[in-house]
Amino acid sequence: MEFENLNNLQKDALKEIGNIGAGNAATSLSTLLNKRINMAVPNIFILPFSQVVELMGGAEKPVAGGYLQVSGIAPMSMLFVLPEDSLKLFLNILIGKPMSEKIQLDEMDISVLKEITNILAGSYLTALNGFTNIEFNPSVPALAFDMAGAILGNVLQLYGEVSDYALVIESIFMEEEKEVKGHFFLLPEPGTLEIMLQKLGVVF
């Protein structure tokens, strides 16, 4: 199956899961931060793995990457990426960190970003479980602030071979007039996306 050739029904099913996951994540974030955080998923698409680093802004682009591994019958890795400019605004929204010219992540920043990665992954996996009844077992998140190429290389080194394709969930976070755009990548191991689509009943 060529994942870039998903039909509209398959894309709609994946987008619906993404929207439900985003709704769950927005509720969790709002509760955690005691402020209203909205989330939107404008697009979900399948991307050849070789193009993931381009979507992250290119190999030299400084980004924050939260990543974890999911085990079970549908194993995958998950990667949440924010470019440097978005990261500054995101930390300002989350914990009121001042917008400085240069990013220096302290222990609190790292802890918060790991927790956000955990919430996002948990929200999407809960939505997936609700549609597929597949049990997902996520690991504890790790976090890095580095060039996009280095972070992607670390993910490959940590978790070994992944599929040739990534499921990309565009993620927009909103608080009042502030808006942050990031990307959440599901990196399925070979066979995982077929299993999920089959459980969704949208494989022909």
N, C-alpha and C positions, 0 to 999 in steps of 0.2 A: 504494500500500500504506500503510495506517495502522499505524505501528509500535507504537502503544499496544495494538493488537489482535493482537499476536503470539500464535500458538498455543503450547500446552504443549511440543510437540516443539522448536519454535524457541527457546523460553525455556530449555529443558533443555540444548540445544546450546550456547547462549551461556553458561549457568552453568557447564557443564563446562569450557569454555575458560577462564572466570574462575578456577575452582578450580585448574586446571593451572598457569595463570599465577601464581596466588598461591603455589602450591607451589614453583615455580621461583624466585619472588622471595624467599621465606623462606629457601631454600637459599643464594641469592646474598648476602642480608643477613647470614645467620649466618656465612658465610665471610669477608665483608668486616669484620665487627665482632668476629669470634672469640668470639661468644657465641650461644646458641641463641635465635633469633627465630622464632616461629610466626606464621602468617598464616591468616586465615579469611575466606571470602567468604559471609556469611550471605544475601545477596540480590543479584540482578542484575535490573535492570528498565529499561524505556524511559520516559523522562520528557520531556514537552514542554519545549522549550528555555526557554520563558518561566518555567518553574518551577525551573530549575537554581539560580538565586540564592536561592530560598526554601529549598532543601535545604542550601545553604551557610550557612543561619542568618539569611537576610535581608540586604538590601543594605548595612545599616550594620554588620554583624558583621565584626570583624577576623579575617582568615584569612591563612594562608600558601598561596600557590598556585604550584605548579611546572607549567610548561606547555611544550609542544613541538608541532611540526607534523610530520605524516607524509605523505610524498609517494608516488606510485605509482598503480596503477590503482584503488586504493581509498583515496583521500586522506581525511585526517581531522586534527583537532587532539585532543590529549590534555591533560587538566588534573587534577592531583592536589591536593586541597584538605584542609587541616587547620584546624579552628577554633583560636582562640588557646589555650584551655585544653588541648586535645589536643596542640598544638604544644609546649607546655612539657614535658609528660610524654614526648613522642616524643624531644625533644632530650636529655632526661634518660636515656632508655633507650639512645639511640644513642651519645652522647659524654659522658654523665655531667654535662651542664650543670645547674647548680643551678636549682631551681624558684623563680623570683623572681616577684614580683607583676606586674611589667611586662616584656613581651618586648622585648629589643633584640638583633636578629640581627647577629652579627659575621661576618667573612669566613669563618671555619670553619663556622659554622652554615649559611650560604648555600651553601657548597661541598658540605656533607653533604646538605642537602635537595635540591640539584640532582642529586647522585649517586643519591639514593633515587628521585627522579622518573625518572631514566634507567634504573635497575634495574627499577622497576615497569613502565615503558613497554616496555622490552626484553623482560621476562618475558611480558607479555600479547601482545605482537606475535609473539614466538617461538611461543607457544601457538596463536595465530591462524594463523600460517604453517604449523604442523604439520597443521592441519585443512583449510586452504584452498589451500595452495601459492602464496598470494599473496605477492609480495615487498613488504615495507614498508621505507621509508627514513626513519627519524626524524631530526629536527634536534637540535641541541644544546639542552638545556633552558634555559629562563629561569625566574627565581624572583622573586616579589613578596610583600611582606607589607603588606596594605592592607585596606580594606573590601571585602567580597565583591562589591558592585556595581561597584566600580572595577576589580577584577581581571577580572571577566567582561567589562567594557567594553574592557579592554586586549586580551583575547584576540580579541574581535571586530574590534578595530581592526587588530591585527597580522595576523590570518589571514583577514580578510574574511568573506564570507557563509558560514555553515555551515547544516547541516540544521535543520529545525524541531524535531528531537528529539535527545536525548542518551542514550547507553547508559551507565547508572550502575552501577558496581561498588562495593558497600559493602566496605570493607577494614578488617579488625580485626588489629592487630599485638599480639602478646603476648610478654612476657618475664617468666617466673616469675609473680608476682602482678600485674604491671602490664599494663594493657590500653589501647590507643589505637584510637579509631575515626576513620577518615577516609573520603573518597569519591574514587573515581577515575572521571573522566568521559571517555568517548569521544564526540567531537563529529564525527560523520561528515558529509562534504559530500554534497550531493544525489546519490543513486544508490549511495553506498558501502555502506550496510547491505544493500541488495538484492543487490549483488555478493557480499558476504560470505555471506549466507544461501543464495544460489544455489550458491556453491562448497561450502557445508556440506551441500547437498542437502536443505534443509528449507524450500524455497519451493514453495508449491502454487498 
